[in-house]
Amino acid sequence: MFFARFTFKPDRAPEFLDGDQLVTEMPFEDPSEITACVQEFEHALDGVIVRCAMTNDVTNLLDFAVEDN
């Protein structure tokens, strides 16, 4: 089990979250599901942090960000 914490850009957050909320956390069975979610909503996201429940390892996906050319 993996948990992804998504931080949305302030101007896009109301499209996905209630009120003034910018951050939400969702469970995923497989990392590929997280990748698909990030790719679909990448322009609305400010950051994504993923935690593996089995090992408790935490990865900030900003460490792997690719700049647009």
C-alpha positions as CSV (number, residue, x, y, z in Angstrom):
1,M,0.0,0.0,0.0
2,F,1.2,3.5,-0.9
3,F,-0.1,6.9,0.2
4,A,0.2,9.9,-2.0
5,R,-0.1,13.4,-0.6
6,F,-1.1,15.8,-3.4
7,T,-0.6,19.6,-3.0
8,F,-2.6,21.5,-5.6
9,K,-1.8,25.0,-6.9
10,P,-4.0,27.5,-5.1
11,D,-5.8,28.6,-8.3
12,R,-6.6,25.0,-9.3
13,A,-7.4,23.5,-5.9
14,P,-11.1,24.4,-5.9
15,E,-11.5,22.1,-9.0
16,F,-10.5,19.1,-6.8
17,L,-10.9,20.0,-3.2
18,D,-13.5,21.7,-0.9
19,G,-13.1,25.2,0.6
20,D,-9.6,26.5,1.0
21,Q,-8.0,23.1,1.1
22,L,-4.8,22.6,-1.0
23,V,-3.7,19.2,0.2
24,T,-5.3,15.8,0.0
25,E,-4.0,12.2,0.6
26,M,-5.1,9.1,-1.2
27,P,-4.2,5.4,-0.9
28,F,-2.9,3.4,-3.9
29,E,-2.2,-0.3,-4.3
30,D,0.5,0.2,-7.0
31,P,3.0,3.0,-7.8
32,S,1.9,3.0,-11.4
33,E,-1.5,4.3,-10.3
34,I,0.2,7.3,-8.7
35,T,2.2,7.9,-11.8
36,A,-1.0,7.9,-13.9
37,C,-2.7,10.3,-11.5
38,V,0.3,12.7,-11.5
39,Q,0.5,12.7,-15.3
40,E,-3.2,13.4,-15.6
41,F,-3.2,16.3,-13.2
42,E,0.4,17.5,-13.4
43,H,-0.5,21.1,-14.4
44,A,-2.7,21.5,-11.3
45,L,-0.1,20.1,-8.9
46,D,2.5,21.9,-6.8
47,G,3.9,18.8,-5.3
48,V,3.4,15.1,-4.5
49,I,4.9,13.1,-1.6
50,V,4.6,9.3,-1.6
51,R,4.9,7.0,1.4
52,C,5.2,3.3,1.2
53,A,3.3,1.8,4.1
54,M,5.4,-1.4,4.2
55,T,8.8,0.2,4.5
56,N,7.7,3.7,5.7
57,D,10.0,5.2,3.0
58,V,9.0,8.7,1.9
59,T,9.7,10.1,-1.6
60,N,9.1,13.7,-2.7
61,L,8.4,13.5,-6.4
62,L,9.7,17.1,-6.9
63,D,13.2,15.5,-6.5
64,F,12.5,13.8,-9.8
65,A,10.7,16.7,-11.7
66,V,11.5,17.1,-15.4
67,E,11.4,20.6,-16.8
68,D,9.4,21.4,-19.9
69,N,11.5,22.2,-23.0
